[in-house]
Amino acid sequence: MTRVRFGRDFGELEVSLGTTLLAAAARAKAPLGNACRGQGVCRACAVRVVSGAQLLDTAGELERQMQLEPGWRMACKTHVQRPGLLQLWIPHWGGDPSAPSG
């Protein structure tokens, strides 16, 4: 299991390996865009991986074509691959993404 933290207001939950970040955000009730319904073409679900990037799969071709800023991933196309602690952030969740949460 991997623990995922969602900014400062949406807490932390445990997810199984293979879970997408989009599915994890939905379980945490952390608002995250999903205009393309997980097809990976709208960028609405982009999240900043504050810590724990090594726990995720590598970006696929579709995600690389999006040319996101370093440290950002498409939640609909990114899967948890290893156990540990992962911290995510997007601006409308508020707070300082580098501040410790918990």
Secondary structure as GFF3:
##gff-version 3
##sequence-region A 1 102
A	DSSP	beta_strand	2	6	.	.	.	ID=ss1
A	DSSP	beta_strand	12	15	.	.	.	ID=ss2
A	DSSP	alpha_helix	21	28	.	.	.	ID=ss3
A	DSSP	beta_strand	46	51	.	.	.	ID=ss4
A	DSSP	three_ten_helix	53	55	.	.	.	ID=ss5
A	DSSP	alpha_helix	61	65	.	.	.	ID=ss6
A	DSSP	beta_strand	72	74	.	.	.	ID=ss7
A	DSSP	beta_strand	84	89	.	.	.	ID=ss8
A	DSSP	three_ten_helix	91	93	.	.	.	ID=ss9
###
